[in-house]
């Protein structure tokens, strides 16, 4: 089997002449054929242009990610010569940091729909860096580094326990987004990390869809607690909890001891653990409260005897008075000028306030954990200088019932897709045109119109939703629908089923249409927390509960228990900050693909796969890569016909027309058989490749980059790709290359690494000396180099 997809396509159908268009039409079939063949023999990674395609096998393959495999990829002179692997992506990013190629900071963008394997892939990336970026030679700092790398890895099981859950599409679905910055010092050693999180799906605490589960941590407690812990948490064996559906289902994520061990390693002591688990147990008790309407409307709702018992347990676990807790659920305080009026809550309002309390506690506890983890693993600003970011966000979702959570999740995926479109599908083609290539733009699905529908102000879905949320009235989904139809009725990306009884709207996303229910959407966007509940928790005798709600009030003193910033606004702002980070780094794309909807091991459904490939732009990526290669093949053929590789073919300088001194220096070559410099017809890139005597050439850094591109495209052998870099000796901004070429046309292909000369305006030009032999292209480093290992990679077209 081929090691990458392009090789397979080029072998199957040669790209030349009019056949090029036919190849594009057949890419879908070729793509599926290649991926299915590789998947059937347990090859799960495939290169597709600038993207690594990762197919989820839905079963463990530990040998594929072992420590020996990590070291093999890390120590390889050219990892690209190995089979495609997530470790190649990781190593390329790491070597970019080592080479200090601008932009130095890297981002590994792992995307795909829910259940495609993003969380596992992100976990592998973190393990890789914790292994290869750890110091083993400096004895003094070895203990510190090992402690840091262990803490970085131990943040994973905690984040997954509190932030992941079993859904209809994935047993370990991330219900929040995270961007992990792995911090590296000047020696490219891992010295710390920081975690930034996005939109925890806290509604899951109090509401789970059929056949789904709550967050993993609750099931871990139920199944892993000792008898003593059960007694302390008031969770006897056999106790049923409403908010723990499908508890009989056993998952590998139900590993309580692993979570506790990770807490210990991160510095969460036993007393603090006790406080955390008591709070979680108190939340579960709240879920068993049942309210019934009173026969007298002027009186608060009633609690049955069993519910009163659960209320007492919850109050004890949360360390608040049971009477005050009950009062907060059943009675609300209305402000009338300077006076306060108590009004009984309806049954629905009581349940809403109970759910609101549970969600608020869990969300604040999660934020506290993230802050604690960052304080434990984050290095000081003076310690680290570069970072490699790993982005793991929830995948695109489309359920039977979709609401605000799915709208935000799919909006995040739209933003990431647009980043890919802008960085590769659009920017790459524009660059080819600017370089003078005869380029016909490859059509691709640009999702900017969908983003405009959602985020445009003042008339967009989010803006209209925020307006509706800020009105001081009860939310009405029908009113909101009428407003959307009035303002956005002519937008092709949104539609409505006029015969549906339930108010809804349908958005045409890049990955497909999704129907969003409008019932409860405005209330979720408001995310109100009654002030009585906040005040009660601030008086809790639980040190942790008191701390997290007191700190929250200190950070947001104007909220007074009622969120002024809507969920959509907060999420949109945090996502924009993330996109700024991504745009300032060098991105590396990994597209995780779910080969079948049922998560069955080694099952490949063609329709499921091609739908994902088309949605995320993989097919267009291969279109562009194939078209570029076709153009390069034609260009190289014409250059080869025009190039001169013998002294008799050169025109002597005295026969040539007068040239500008700078142009003369750039266009002249010095052959050992001719004393005077001679001019060359066309660009002299072939001189370094032909069987000629020693050659010295003068060229700009851009010219040198093109030279390296051609050398890579002609499959020259290169095991190191290192070049000696020295300060330039010329005054006109020129560089020189010396080559003693001896090239075989049947050499195995060398792999492109990083581009050369792309930051010509920011870096001084270099004088480069290279030695090209049949087996390697290498040189040593000059003492004049600013770094100890200043290597320049070879870039293919």
C-alpha positions in Angstrom: 0.0 0.0 0.0 1.2 3.6 -0.6 2.4 5.6 2.3 0.3 8.6 1.4 -2.8 9.4 -0.6 -1.2 11.6 -3.2 1.2 8.8 -4.2 -1.7 6.4 -4.6 -3.7 8.9 -6.8 -0.7 9.8 -9.0 0.1 6.1 -9.5 -3.6 5.3 -10.3 -4.1 8.2 -12.8 -1.2 10.2 -14.2 -1.9 13.9 -14.2 -1.2 15.4 -17.6 -3.0 17.0 -20.4 -6.8 16.9 -20.5 -6.9 13.9 -18.2 -6.4 16.2 -15.2 -10.1 17.1 -15.1 -11.1 13.5 -15.3 -8.9 12.8 -12.3 -10.7 15.4 -10.3 -14.0 13.8 -11.1 -12.7 10.4 -9.9 -11.1 11.6 -6.7 -14.1 10.6 -4.6 -13.8 7.0 -5.7 -10.0 6.9 -5.5 -10.1 8.5 -2.0 -12.6 6.0 -0.7 -10.8 3.1 -2.3 -7.5 4.1 -0.8 -8.8 4.7 2.7 -10.9 1.6 2.8 -8.0 -0.6 1.6 -5.7 0.9 4.2 -8.3 0.6 7.0 -8.9 -3.1 6.1 -5.2 -3.9 6.9 -5.3 -1.7 10.0 -3.5 1.3 8.6 -5.5 4.2 10.1 -3.5 7.3 9.1 -3.3 8.7 5.6 -1.7 11.9 4.3 -4.0 14.1 2.2 -2.2 17.3 1.2 -1.5 19.4 4.3 -3.9 17.3 6.4 -3.5 14.0 8.2 -6.6 11.9 7.9 -7.2 9.6 11.0 -9.8 6.8 10.8 -11.1 5.6 14.2 -10.7 1.8 14.6 -12.9 1.7 17.7 -10.6 -0.7 19.3 -7.3 -0.4 21.1 -3.9 -0.8 19.3 -1.4 -0.1 22.0 1.6 -1.1 19.9 0.8 1.7 17.6 1.5 4.3 20.3 4.1 2.7 22.4 7.2 4.4 23.9 9.4 2.7 21.3 7.3 4.0 18.4 7.5 7.6 19.9 11.3 7.4 20.1 11.5 5.9 16.6 9.7 8.9 15.0 11.5 11.4 17.2 15.0 10.1 16.4 14.4 9.6 12.7 16.3 11.9 10.4 13.3 12.1 8.1 10.1 11.0 9.9 8.1 11.6 6.7 9.8 8.5 5.2 7.8 6.4 7.8 4.2 5.5 7.5 1.8 8.4 8.2 1.2 8.7 11.9 0.0 11.4 14.4 3.5 11.3 15.8 4.8 12.7 12.4 2.5 15.7 12.8 3.7 16.2 16.4 7.4 15.9 15.4 7.1 18.3 12.5 5.6 20.9 14.9 8.4 20.2 17.5 11.1 20.6 14.8 9.6 23.8 13.7 10.0 25.2 17.2 13.6 23.9 17.3 14.3 25.6 13.9 12.7 28.8 15.1 10.9 29.2 11.8 8.3 32.0 12.0 5.7 31.8 13.3 7.6 29.8 15.9 4.5 28.8 18.1 2.6 25.9 16.7 -1.1 24.8 16.9 -2.3 21.2 16.3 -5.9 21.5 15.3 -7.7 18.2 15.8 -11.2 18.2 14.3 -13.9 15.9 13.3 -17.5 15.0 14.3 -18.4 13.5 17.7 -17.0 10.0 18.1 -14.3 10.4 15.4 -11.4 10.1 18.0 -10.4 13.7 18.7 -9.9 13.2 22.5 -7.8 10.1 22.0 -5.7 11.9 19.3 -5.1 14.9 21.6 -4.1 12.5 24.4 -1.6 10.8 22.2 -0.1 14.2 21.2 0.3 15.2 24.9 2.0 11.9 25.7 4.3 12.3 22.8 5.5 15.8 23.9 5.7 14.7 27.5 8.1 12.0 26.3 10.3 13.6 23.7 10.5 17.1 25.3 11.5 15.8 28.7 15.1 16.1 29.8 17.0 12.9 30.5 20.5 14.3 30.5 20.5 17.1 33.0 20.5 15.4 36.3 19.8 18.5 38.3 16.5 19.3 36.6 15.4 15.7 35.8 13.2 15.4 38.8 11.5 18.7 38.1 10.9 17.9 34.5 9.5 14.5 35.2 7.2 16.0 37.8 6.0 18.6 35.3 5.4 16.1 32.5 3.5 13.8 34.9 1.3 16.7 36.1 0.6 17.7 32.5 -0.5 14.2 31.7 -2.5 13.9 34.9 -4.5 16.9 34.0 -6.2 14.7 31.3 -8.0 12.1 33.4 -9.4 14.9 35.7 -10.6 17.0 32.8 -12.2 14.0 31.1 -13.8 12.8 34.3 -15.5 16.2 35.0 -16.0 17.3 31.4 -16.7 14.2 29.3 -19.8 12.0 29.1 -21.4 9.2 27.2 -23.6 10.4 24.4 -25.6 8.7 21.6 -22.6 9.0 19.3 -19.6 8.6 21.6 -18.9 6.9 24.9 -16.3 9.5 25.8 -17.6 12.7 24.3 -16.0 16.0 25.3 -18.7 18.3 26.6 -16.4 21.3 26.6 -13.6 22.6 24.4 -10.0 23.0 25.5 -6.9 24.5 24.1 -3.7 23.2 25.9 -0.6 25.2 25.5 2.5 23.0 26.1 5.2 25.5 27.2 8.8 25.0 26.0 12.0 26.7 27.2 14.9 27.8 25.0 16.2 24.3 24.8 12.7 23.1 23.7 12.1 21.2 26.9 8.7 20.9 28.4 8.5 23.1 31.5 4.8 23.6 31.9 1.4 23.9 30.4 -1.8 25.9 30.6 -5.4 24.9 29.8 -8.1 27.2 28.4 -11.6 25.8 28.4 -14.7 26.7 26.3 -18.4 26.3 27.1 -18.9 23.4 29.5 -22.3 21.8 28.8 -23.5 22.2 32.4 -27.1 21.5 31.4 -26.1 17.9 31.3 -25.9 17.9 35.1 -29.7 18.2 35.4 -30.9 16.9 32.1 -29.7 13.9 30.1 -31.2 12.7 26.8 -32.5 9.2 26.5 -29.7 6.6 26.4 -27.2 9.2 27.4 -25.3 9.6 30.7 -24.3 12.4 33.1 -20.6 13.4 33.5 -18.2 10.5 34.1 -17.2 11.6 37.6 -20.7 10.8 39.1 -20.5 7.2 37.8 -16.9 6.8 38.9 -18.0 7.8 42.5 -21.0 5.4 42.4 -18.9 2.4 41.2 -15.5 3.1 42.8 -16.4 4.4 46.3 -15.4 2.4 49.4 -18.0 1.6 52.1 -16.6 4.4 54.2 -16.9 6.9 51.4 -20.5 5.8 50.6 -21.4 6.4 54.2 -19.8 9.9 54.2 -21.4 10.8 50.8 -24.8 9.4 51.9 -24.9 7.1 48.8 -25.8 3.6 50.0 -25.5 0.7 47.6 -28.6 0.3 45.5 -29.6 4.0 45.9 -31.3 5.3 42.7 -30.5 8.8 41.5 -32.7 10.5 38.9 -29.7 12.3 37.4 -27.7 9.1 36.9 -29.4 7.3 34.1 -28.0 4.2 32.5 -25.8 3.6 35.5 -25.8 -0.1 34.8 -23.7 0.6 31.7 -20.0 0.0 32.3 -17.4 2.0 30.4 -13.6 2.0 30.6 -13.9 5.7 31.6 -15.5 4.6 34.9 -12.1 4.5 36.6 -12.4 6.3 39.9 -9.0 5.3 41.3 -7.3 6.8 38.2 -9.0 10.1 38.8 -8.1 10.1 42.5 -4.5 9.3 41.7 -4.3 12.2 39.2 -5.7 14.5 41.8 -2.9 13.5 44.2 -0.2 14.0 41.6 -1.5 17.5 40.9 -1.5 18.4 44.5 -5.1 18.2 45.5 -4.8 16.9 49.1 -7.1 14.4 50.8 -9.2 17.1 52.6 -9.8 19.0 49.4 -10.8 15.8 47.7 -13.3 15.1 50.5 -14.9 18.5 49.9 -15.1 18.0 46.2 -16.8 14.6 46.4 -19.2 15.8 49.1 -20.3 18.6 46.8 -20.8 16.2 43.9 -22.8 13.8 46.1 -25.0 16.8 47.2 -25.7 17.6 43.6 -27.0 14.0 43.1 -29.3 14.3 46.1 -30.8 17.5 44.6 -31.9 15.5 41.6 -34.2 13.3 43.6 -36.3 16.3 44.9 -39.9 16.2 43.7 -42.2 19.3 44.1 -46.0 19.2 44.0 -48.3 22.1 43.7 -50.1 23.3 46.8 -53.9 23.3 46.8 -53.6 26.9 48.0 -51.9 29.0 45.3 -50.8 31.5 48.0 -48.7 28.8 49.6 -45.4 27.3 48.5 -45.1 24.0 46.7 -44.9 20.8 48.8 -42.2 18.2 49.2 -43.2 14.5 49.8 -41.5 12.7 52.8 -38.9 11.0 50.6 -38.0 14.3 49.0 -37.6 15.9 52.4 -35.1 13.2 53.3 -33.1 13.9 50.1 -33.3 17.6 50.8 -31.8 17.0 54.3 -29.0 14.9 52.8 -28.2 17.6 50.2 -28.2 20.3 52.8 -25.7 18.4 55.0 -23.4 17.6 52.0 -23.5 21.2 50.8 -23.1 22.4 54.4 -26.1 24.8 54.3 -29.2 24.9 56.5 -31.9 22.6 55.2 -34.7 25.2 56.0 -33.0 27.9 54.0 -32.3 25.6 51.1 -35.9 24.6 50.9 -37.0 28.3 51.1 -34.7 29.2 48.2 -36.4 26.6 46.0 -40.0 27.3 47.0 -40.0 31.1 47.4 -38.5 33.9 45.4 -37.8 37.4 46.4 -39.1 40.3 44.3 -37.8 43.8 44.7 -40.4 46.6 44.9 -38.4 49.8 45.3 -36.5 49.4 48.6 -38.8 46.7 49.8 -38.6 43.0 49.2 -41.7 40.9 48.5 -41.8 37.1 48.9 -43.7 35.2 46.3 -44.3 31.4 46.2 -42.9 29.7 43.2 -44.9 27.4 40.9 -44.0 23.8 40.5 -42.1 24.4 37.3 -40.2 27.3 38.9 -39.2 25.2 41.9 -37.7 22.5 39.6 -36.0 25.2 37.5 -34.4 26.8 40.6 -33.3 23.3 41.8 -31.7 22.6 38.4 -30.2 26.1 38.3 -28.5 25.5 41.7 -27.0 22.2 40.6 -25.7 23.6 37.3 -24.2 26.7 39.0 -22.4 24.5 41.6 -21.0 22.1 39.0 -19.9 24.9 36.6 -18.1 26.8 39.4 -16.4 23.6 40.7 -15.2 22.8 37.1 -13.8 26.3 36.8 -12.0 26.0 40.1 -10.5 22.7 39.0 -9.2 24.3 35.8 -7.7 27.1 37.7 -6.1 24.7 40.2 -4.6 22.6 37.3 -3.2 25.7 35.7 -1.6 26.9 38.9 -0.1 23.4 39.3 1.4 23.0 35.8 1.8 26.5 34.4 5.4 27.7 34.2 6.4 31.3 34.9 6.6 33.7 32.0 10.3 34.0 32.3 10.8 30.2 32.1 9.2 29.4 28.8 9.5 31.2 25.4 7.5 29.1 22.9 4.5 26.8 23.0 2.8 24.0 21.0 -1.0 24.2 21.3 -3.3 21.2 21.1 -6.9 22.1 20.3 -9.6 19.5 21.3 -13.1 20.7 20.9 -16.5 19.1 20.7 -17.2 17.7 17.2 -20.1 18.7 15.0 -23.4 17.4 16.4 -26.8 16.8 15.0 -29.2 15.0 17.4 -33.0 14.4 17.3 -33.4 17.4 19.6 -30.8 20.2 19.3 -30.8 23.4 21.3 -28.4 26.2 22.3 -25.6 23.8 23.3 -25.5 22.2 19.8 -25.8 25.7 18.2 -22.7 26.9 20.0 -20.8 23.6 19.4 -21.6 23.7 15.7 -20.7 27.4 15.5 -17.2 26.5 17.0 -16.8 23.9 14.3 -17.8 26.4 11.6 -15.1 28.8 12.9 -12.4 26.0 12.7 -13.5 25.0 9.3 -13.3 28.7 8.1 -9.7 28.8 9.6 -8.8 25.8 7.4 -10.5 27.3 4.4 -8.7 30.6 4.8 -5.3 29.1 5.6 -5.2 26.5 2.9 -8.0 26.2 0.4 -8.1 30.0 -0.3 -4.6 31.3 0.8 -2.7 28.6 -1.0 -4.4 29.2 -4.3 -4.0 32.9 -4.0 -0.3 32.4 -3.4 0.0 30.3 -6.6 -1.6 33.0 -8.6 0.7 35.7 -7.1 3.7 33.5 -8.0 2.7 33.6 -11.7 1.3 30.1 -12.1 -1.4 29.6 -14.7 -3.9 28.6 -12.0 -7.6 27.8 -12.3 -9.2 28.1 -8.9 -10.4 24.8 -7.4 -13.9 25.3 -6.2 -14.5 24.6 -2.5 -17.3 25.0 0.0 -16.7 28.3 1.7 -18.8 28.5 4.9 -18.4 32.2 5.5 -22.1 32.8 4.6 -23.1 30.5 7.4 -20.8 32.3 9.9 -22.3 35.6 8.8 -25.8 34.2 9.4 -24.9 33.3 13.0 -22.5 36.1 14.1 -23.3 39.1 12.0 -24.4 42.2 14.0 -26.9 43.7 14.4 -28.9 41.2 12.3 -27.8 37.7 13.0 -29.0 34.7 14.9 -26.8 35.4 17.9 -27.6 39.2 18.0 -31.3 38.6 17.8 -31.1 35.9 20.4 -29.3 38.3 22.7 -31.8 41.0 22.1 -34.6 38.6 23.1 -32.7 37.5 26.2 -32.3 41.0 27.5 -36.0 41.9 27.4 -37.5 41.9 30.8 -40.2 39.5 30.0 -40.9 35.8 29.9 -39.4 34.2 26.9 -41.7 33.0 24.1 -40.2 30.7 21.4 -43.0 31.6 18.9 -42.2 35.3 19.2 -38.5 34.6 18.7 -39.3 32.6 15.6 -41.4 35.4 14.1 -38.5 37.8 14.7 -36.0 35.5 13.0 -38.3 35.0 10.0 -38.8 38.7 9.6 -35.1 39.6 9.8 -33.5 36.5 8.2 -36.2 35.2 5.9 -34.2 35.9 2.7 -31.1 34.2 3.9 -30.4 30.9 2.1 -28.6 29.4 5.1 -31.7 29.3 7.4 -35.1 27.8 6.9 -38.3 26.8 8.7 -40.8 24.0 8.5 -44.1 26.0 8.5 -46.1 22.9 9.3 -44.1 22.0 12.4 -45.9 22.5 15.7 -42.7 23.1 17.6 -41.0 26.4 17.0 -37.6 25.7 15.4 -35.2 26.9 12.7 -32.8 24.9 10.4 -29.2 26.0 9.7 -27.3 24.8 6.6 -23.9 24.1 8.2 -20.8 23.0 6.3 -21.3 19.5 7.6 -25.1 19.4 6.9 -28.4 20.8 8.0 -29.3 20.9 11.7 -32.8 21.5 13.1 -32.7 23.6 16.3 -35.6 23.6 18.8 -36.4 27.1 20.1 -38.2 26.0 23.2 -36.0 27.1 26.2 -33.3 28.6 24.0 -33.7 32.1 25.3 -33.7 31.0 28.9 -30.6 29.0 28.4 -28.9 32.0 26.9 -29.9 34.2 29.8 -28.4 31.6 32.2 -29.9 33.2 35.3 -28.9 32.3 38.8 -31.3 33.6 41.5 -29.5 35.8 44.0 -31.0 33.9 46.9 -29.1 30.7 45.8 -25.8 32.6 45.4 -26.2 34.2 48.9 -27.0 30.8 50.4 -23.9 29.1 48.9 -21.7 32.0 50.0 -22.7 31.3 53.6 -21.9 27.5 53.2 -19.7 25.9 55.9 -17.9 24.0 53.1 -14.6 25.9 52.7 -14.5 25.0 49.0 -18.1 25.9 48.2 -17.8 29.2 50.1 -14.5 30.0 48.3 -15.6 29.4 44.7 -18.8 31.4 45.1 -17.2 34.2 47.0 -14.4 34.4 44.4 -17.0 34.4 41.6 -18.9 37.3 43.2 -15.7 39.2 43.7 -14.7 38.8 40.0 -18.2 39.8 38.8 -19.5 42.3 41.4 -22.2 43.7 39.2 -24.0 40.5 38.4 -25.7 40.1 41.8 -26.6 36.5 41.0 -28.1 37.2 37.6 -25.8 36.8 34.6 -25.6 40.0 32.6 -23.4 38.5 29.9 -25.3 35.9 27.8 -24.0 32.5 27.1 -23.7 33.2 23.4 -21.8 36.5 24.0 -19.4 34.9 26.4 -18.8 31.9 24.1 -18.4 34.1 21.0 -15.8 36.3 22.8 -13.8 33.3 24.0 -13.9 31.7 20.6 -12.6 34.9 19.0 -9.7 34.9 21.4 -8.9 31.3 20.4 -9.0 32.2 16.7 -6.5 35.0 17.3 -4.1 32.5 18.8 -4.6 30.1 16.0 -3.9 32.8 13.4 -0.7 33.8 15.1 0.7 30.2 15.1 1.7 27.7 12.4 -1.3 25.3 12.1 -1.1 21.5 11.6 -4.4 19.8 10.7 -5.6 16.4 11.7 -9.0 15.3 10.5 -10.5 12.5 12.5 -13.0 10.4 10.6 -15.8 8.2 12.1 -15.9 5.2 9.7 -19.3 4.1 10.9 -22.2 5.6 13.0 -22.4 2.8 15.5 -18.8 2.8 16.7 -18.3 -0.8 15.6 -14.7 -2.0 15.4 -13.1 -2.1 11.9 -16.4 -1.3 10.1 -16.1 1.0 7.1 -19.3 2.7 5.8 -18.5 4.5 2.5 -21.4 6.9 2.7 -20.5 7.9 6.2 -16.9 8.5 5.4 -17.3 10.4 2.1 -19.9 12.7 3.7 -17.3 13.7 6.4 -14.5 14.1 3.8 -16.6 16.3 1.6 -17.8 18.4 4.6 -14.4 19.2 6.0 -12.7 20.0 2.7 -10.4 16.9 2.3 -11.5 16.3 -1.3 -10.8 19.9 -2.3 -7.4 19.7 -0.5 -6.4 16.8 -2.8 -7.8 18.7 -5.8 -5.4 21.5 -5.1 -2.5 19.3 -4.3 -3.0 17.3 -7.5 -3.4 20.4 -9.6 -0.2 21.9 -8.2 1.8 18.8 -8.9 0.5 18.7 -12.4 1.6 22.3 -13.0 5.0 21.6 -11.4 5.5 18.5 -13.6 4.8 20.6 -16.7 7.1 23.4 -15.5 10.0 21.1 -14.7 9.7 19.5 -18.1 10.0 22.8 -19.9 12.8 23.9 -17.6 14.7 20.7 -18.3 14.4 21.2 -22.0 15.7 24.8 -21.7 18.5 24.2 -19.2 22.2 23.9 -20.2 24.5 21.6 -18.4 27.7 21.8 -20.4 30.2 24.7 -20.9 29.7 24.8 -24.6 26.1 25.6 -24.2 26.7 28.8 -22.2 26.9 32.2 -23.8 30.0 34.1 -22.9 29.6 37.3 -20.9 31.1 39.5 -23.6 28.5 38.3 -26.2 25.6 39.1 -23.8 23.8 42.4 -23.6 24.8 44.9 -20.9 23.2 44.0 -17.6 22.5 45.9 -14.4 25.3 45.0 -11.9 22.8 43.5 -9.4 21.1 41.4 -12.2 24.5 40.4 -13.5 25.5 39.1 -10.1 22.2 37.2 -9.7 22.3 35.8 -13.2 25.9 34.8 -13.7 27.5 31.5 -12.9 31.2 30.7 -12.5 32.3 27.4 -14.0 35.7 25.9 -13.3 36.4 25.4 -17.0 35.8 29.1 -17.9 37.6 31.9 -16.2 35.0 34.7 -16.8 31.5 34.5 -15.5 28.8 33.6 -18.1 25.1 34.3 -18.3 22.5 31.6 -18.5 19.2 31.5 -20.4 16.4 31.4 -17.9 16.6 30.6 -14.2 19.8 28.5 -13.5 18.3 26.1 -11.0 19.3 23.0 -12.9 23.0 23.9 -12.6 23.1 22.6 -9.0 21.4 19.4 -10.2 23.3 18.5 -13.4 26.5 16.4 -13.7 28.7 19.5 -14.0 31.9 20.6 -12.2 31.8 22.7 -9.0 29.5 25.6 -9.3 29.1 28.9 -7.4 25.8 30.8 -7.9 24.5 34.1 -6.5 20.8 34.3 -5.7 18.3 35.8 -3.3 16.8 33.9 -0.4 13.6 33.5 -2.5 15.7 32.0 -5.3 17.3 29.6 -2.8 13.8 28.6 -1.6 12.8 27.8 -5.2 16.0 25.9 -5.7 15.2 23.7 -2.7 11.7 23.2 -3.9 12.9 21.9 -7.2 15.4 19.6 -5.5 12.6 18.1 -3.4 10.2 17.7 -6.4 12.9 15.9 -8.4 13.2 13.3 -5.7 16.7 14.1 -4.7 17.9 12.0 -1.7 18.1 13.9 1.5 18.5 12.2 4.9 19.2 15.3 6.9 18.3 18.4 4.9 20.9 20.5 6.8 22.7 23.4 5.2 25.5 25.6 6.4 24.3 29.1 7.1 26.6 32.1 7.2 26.3 35.9 7.1 26.1 37.1 3.5 29.3 38.5 2.0 27.6 40.5 -0.7 26.2 44.0 -0.3 23.3 43.7 -2.7 21.2 41.3 -0.5 22.4 38.2 -2.3 23.2 34.7 -1.1 25.3 32.0 -2.7 25.2 28.2 -3.0 28.1 25.9 -3.8 27.2 22.5 -5.1 29.2 19.5 -6.2 26.3 17.6 -7.7 26.1 14.0 -8.6 22.4 13.2 -9.0 20.7 9.9 -9.7 17.2 10.2 -11.2 16.1 6.9 -9.7 16.7 8.0 -6.0 13.9 7.4 -3.5 11.9 10.6 -2.8 12.9 13.0 -0.1 10.2 14.5 2.0 9.4 18.1 2.2 9.9 19.8 5.6 9.7 23.5 6.2 9.8 26.3 3.8 12.9 28.4 3.3 13.1 32.1 2.8 9.5 32.7 3.6 10.4 35.4 6.1 12.9 37.1 3.9 11.8 40.5 5.0 12.4 39.8 8.6 15.6 37.8 8.5 19.0 38.7 7.1 20.1 36.8 4.0 22.4 33.9 4.4 25.3 32.5 2.5 24.6 28.8 2.1 27.1 26.0 1.3 25.7 22.6 0.5 27.2 19.3 -0.5 25.0 17.1 -2.6 26.0 13.4 -3.0 23.9 10.4 -4.1 23.2 9.5 -0.5 22.8 12.8 1.4 22.6 16.5 1.1 24.3 18.0 4.2 26.6 20.5 5.7 27.9 21.6 9.1 27.1 24.8 11.0 29.3 27.9 10.8 30.5 29.5 14.0 28.9 32.7 12.7 25.4 31.2 13.1 23.2 32.7 15.8 22.1 29.3 16.9 23.8 26.1 17.7 21.7 24.2 15.1 20.4 26.5 12.4 19.0 24.1 9.8 17.0 24.9 6.8 14.5 22.3 5.5 13.8 21.4 1.9 10.4 22.4 0.7 8.5 20.6 -2.0 6.0 22.4 -4.3 
